[in-house]
Amino acid sequence: MRMSTSLLLTCSLVSAAQLAWAQDTASLLTDTRQTAVPVLPKVVQAMQTAVKEQGPVVAIAVCKEKAPRLLQEMRQQTGWDIRRVSLKTRNPATGTPDVWEARQLADFDLKAANGAKPKQLEIGEIVTAADGKRSYRYMKALPVAEVCVTCHGPAELLSDDLKAALARDYPHDRATGYAPGEIRGALSVKRPL
């Protein structure tokens, strides 16, 4: 009888801990989504405006300078590590995914190939690093919008001026060949806990 009471108590404690963990994860997901995701429309709007008003060659500077600046402002406000990552990077120095991010991007691609809508793909989880530090990791898929195809579409369809500007500003560019609706990459957030 004593053993079954002990077992019951242990099971109850584990269940309570799992419930608290699930509630904590759900609250972190909501908070992270509400805080970080609003930067995305700002980036898209800046690109649409630059392409429309100044053309795609000038828009490269917006993508190269303004988008990172918007993310930097968000990092300063929150203290979180926030960046854009992709399996096909334009700027390997800032956009190369770590192992966790690469796994999520591959999973997003697999889900999209099986019919999931890229706009709805996101993941959030609490992870523990090798040094024992815990963090909350979040990723939101970035689907290719119509404006993105201007610079990220099939390489053979890009103008010579645009190809030259991309080669100058992004000598290791691999981020072409996309079509609207595909997953270009993801917004990635790492929050210390």
Beta strands, then each sheet from edge to edge (+ up, - down):
strand 1: 81-85
strand 2: 122-128
strand 3: 134-143
strand 4: 183-192
sheet 1: 1+ 4- 3+ 2-
end
